[in-house]
Amino acid sequence: MEGSVVRLPDIVALKKKYKAYLYLDEAHSIGAVGPTGRGVTELFGLDPSDIDVMMGTFTKSFGAAGGYIAGKKELVDYLRSHSHGAVYASALSPPITEQILRAMKCIMGLDGTTVGQARVHQLAENTRYFRSRLQEMGFIIYGNNDSPVVPILLYMPGKVVAFSRAMLKRKIGVVVVGFPATPITEARARFCLSATHTKAMLDQVNAFNVSAGMSV
């Protein structure tokens, strides 16, 4: 929602101090954040073994369905036998599983190409460029500079639907969010960046942001 990145080093330090368990949700960061796309732990240079439970989705960076929970073998075995999601839900279909494996191999470079890493780097470059241009134009945005989820503040609840329609008319897809999902004065539009976006596309969206904002 915010495009924010958790202050993971501080939380890991607290976890070790108080001997707590740490659960990390990487739904928006796996495959997209970090030098090689390994997520927030890589972004901060942390040891993944410091995280007790790592959760993520296969619906975003991997272009598939389902998700995962990673941890020690004892944890995974317990979840397999006690979790309703594992016991009562159906397993991933073979085509979806193959899609996930192919995407992982591509990102990790195990397919013999550099396509995956090139996309991770391009996404990071697009993220920084888009965020800097919005700030230069005076928009107030939330989140971390490394986050490809970019929320811009609209403030007035009445502008939310009008902004969405104005952008749709310009063939730009955004997700608008207002009260009660956000505080009543912090209505926003969220842009989700992709490695396939070109600089020309991002410049066009920024220009439309200004015109759409003025029209509503």
N, C-alpha and C positions, 0 to 999 in steps of 0.2 A: 504493500500500500504506500509506503513512504519512500521506497527505493533506498532504504538505509542498510548499512552493513553493520552487523553486531560488533561490539568492541570485544572480540573474542580473546585476545591476550589477557585482558583484565579479568574476564570471566573464568578463563582457565586457571589463572592465579588464585582466584577466590575458591574455585573448585578444589584445588590442591590444598589450600589452607584449611578449609572446613570439611574436606573429605566427602564431597558431594558427588552426585552423578550429573553428568552433563549431556543434554539432548540437543542436537543441532539440526535445525530445519534448513536444508540446502535446496528447497524446491526451485528458487529463482537463481541460484548461483552455480549449481553443478553444471559443468560444460560451458560456462559463460564467464566466470570470474577466476582470476589467478593467471599467471603467465602461461600455463598449459591447460587451463580450464578445469582444474581439480577442485575449485571451490574456495570457500573462505579460509580454510586451514592453509591452503597454499598461498593465498593472498597475503597472509600474515606470517608465512614461513613457520607454521606450527607443526608439531608432530601429530598426525591424525589419531595416534593411539591415545592421546590425551582426551579425546572425545569418546564418551561411553556409547552413545547411540547417535548414529548419523542417518538422517532420513532425507530422501529426495524423490523427485518425480521423473518419469520417463516421457512426460507429455510435452516438455519444452525443448531443451537442447537436443534431445534424442529423437524427437519427432515421432513418438510412439504412444504407448498407453501404459498405465500402471505406475508403480513406484517401487521403492526399495527401502529397507532398513538394514543398516550395516552395524556390526559390533562384534563382540567376542562370540565364539562358537556357542557357549552356554546360553547367551542371550538369544541368538538366532534360533537355536533348538527349542528354547522355551516358547518363543513367539509362534513358531510353526505348530506347536501342539496346543497352545492355549489361546491364541489370538482369533477372534471371530472372523477377522478379515482373511486369515489363512485357512481356517477350518471350513468355513461355509461359502467362501467366494470361489469362483472358478479360476483356474490357472490361466496365465497368459497363453495366447494362441501361438503356435510355432512361427507364423509370419511376423507377429509383433516382436517375439523374442529375437528373431533373426535381425529385425530392424534395429533393435537396441544394441545387439552385439556389433553389427556393422558400423553403427554410429560411434560406439565406443572405440572400435579399432581405428576409425577415421580420425577421431580427436586425438588419440594416443599415437598416431603415426604407424600403427601396426599393419596398415593396409598397404604399406610401401610408398605412400605419398605424403606430401606436406600440406594437403588440402585442409585437414582438420585444424592444424596449428595456424595456418594462414587465416582461417575464419575466426578463430579465437582472438588473434591479434587485430583483425579488422574490426571485430565487434568492440574491442577495447578502444580502438581509435575512433570509431563512430560515436561511442558513448561520450568520450571526452570532448569531441568536437561539438556534438549536439548540445551538450550541457553548457559549454562555454559560449556558444552563439546565443542561446536563450538568455543567459545572464547578461551578455553584452547588450541585448535588446531591452533589458529592464525587467524581465520576468522573474518572479520569485519561485525558485524550485527547491524541492526537498531532496534528501538522499545523499548518498556517497558518490564521489566523482567516478568511482569504478562500477557503479550500478547501472545496468542497461535499462532499468525501470526508472522513468523520468517523470515525476509528477510536477505539474505547474499549477500554482494557486489561482483559482478563479474567484474565491472569496464569497461572492454573492450567490446564494442558492438559486435565484432566478436565472442566473447565467448558465447554469450547468447544461440543461437540455438545449438551450439556444446555441451554445458553443458546439455541442455535439452535432447538432443538425447543420450548423454552418460549416463544420469540418467535413461532414459526410457529403455535403453538396460539392465540396472541393475534392472529393474522393480520397480523403485522409481518414484512416481508421484510428480512433482514440477510444479509451474507456473513461467515462466521466463518473465521478463518485461524489456524493453529497451526504448530507445529514439523513439518517442517523449513523451511517457508516463512518462519517467523519464528524468532527465538531462543526456546529452550524456555520461558523465563520471560516472554515477551512475547506470549502468545496474545491475540487481539483479535477484536472484531466491528466490521465496517465498515458505516456507514450512508451511503448516497448520496442526497443531497437533491435535490429537484426544485422548480421554480418553482410547480408546481401544488399543492404541499403547503400546507395552511392552518395557521394558528397552533394551531387546535384539534387538528389531526392531530399536530403536533409535540409539544404538551403531552401528548397521549395516549400517544405513543411514549415520552416521558420517564417517565411514570408506569409504563408497562409495563416499562421498563428496570429500575426499582427493584424491582418485584415479581418479575420474572424473575430478577434477580440474587440476590434473597433466597431464591427457591425452589430455586436450584441451589447 
